[in-house]
Amino acid sequence: VQLQASGGGLVQAGGSLRLSCAASGNIFSISVMAWFRQAPGKQRELVAQITNGGTIDYADSVKGRFTISRDNAKNTLYLQMNTLKPEDTAVYYCQYGGTRGQGTEVTVSS
């Protein structure tokens, strides 16, 4: 499985970004896809995950602001991030099963 994340950048507080994660390879047996993030000096944390059955979970800190979705036809996972806060600043990683892609950096200025 190969994963390519994109969509990070610099945004002002209150703004929005959409992250994308394009997947290739043998992804058909993977049942859980997720976005993680790691801020400087902090542990990596789960932001959101979605299962093949459509079950979605979010970290409490992003509920109501972030939306995870997937486009099966494009083999792409998304993370729509709205009302961004400075504390959302981190490197964001997508993960399919046990495979994690390279990160995309999100910086939210106050």
N, C-alpha and C positions, 0 to 999 in steps of 0.2 A: 504494500500500500504506500502510495506517495501522496503527500498533502502539500498544497501550496496556499498559504494564507495571504490575504491582501486586504487593503482598505483602511489601514491605520493612518494616523496623521495627527496634526495639531489642530485642536478645535477649542473654541472658547466655552466656558461653562454655560450650560443650557443648550448647547448645540447637539448635533447628531452625527453619527458615523454609521456606516454599514460595513461590517467585515464579511469577507467571503473566504471560503476554504474549498478549493477545487481538489477533488479526490480522483485518483486513478489506481488501477491495479485491482486486486481481488478484494473488492469491498462488499460483495453481495452477502457474505456470511456475517458481516459486522452488525451487531444489534444496537449498539449505543454509540452515539456521536456527541461530542461535547466541546465546549469552549472553556478554557482555563485562562487564568491571568496570574502574572507575578509582578508585583510592584517592587521597586528597589528596596532591599533590606527586609522584604517580607516573604513569607512562604507562598508557594503557588496555591491558588484556590480555584475551586470549581465555580464557574460563573453560571453556566446553563448546560443542560443536556437534554437530548431527545432520543427516544428509542424507535425502533422500527415499527412498533405498535402505536406510536404517536404520543407516548407519555412524555411530558415535559416537566422539568424541574428547574427552578432558579435559586440562586443564592438570595437570601433575604435582602441583601444590600442592593440588588438590581431589580427586584420584583416591581412590576409596573412601569419600568423604564426600558428594559431590554426585552427583545423578542428573538428567540431562536427559531429557525425554520430550515427546511431542506427542500431542494429541488432534485428529485430523483432522476429526472430526465437529463439534468446537467451534472449529476454527481457532485452537487455543490451544497455546502452547509453555509448558512448565513447567521449573522448576529446583528440585528438592528439595535443600535444603542441611541436612545433619546434622552434628553434632559441630562446630559453628561455633567459630571461633577469632577472637581480636581482629584478627588480620591479614587476616581476610575482610572487615573493614569497608571499604566502598566504595559507590559508586553503580553499580548494576547496570543494564545496558542489554540489551534483546533486539534482534536484528537478523535480518531476513529478506532474504536476498540483499544488496543494497546499501543497504537502508533500515534505519535505526536508530531505535528508538523513544525516547521520553523515559525517563529513568532512574528507578529506584526505589532509595531509599537503605537500605542495610543497615548497622547499627551493632552491633557485638558487644562487650559490656563484659567486662572480665576479673574 
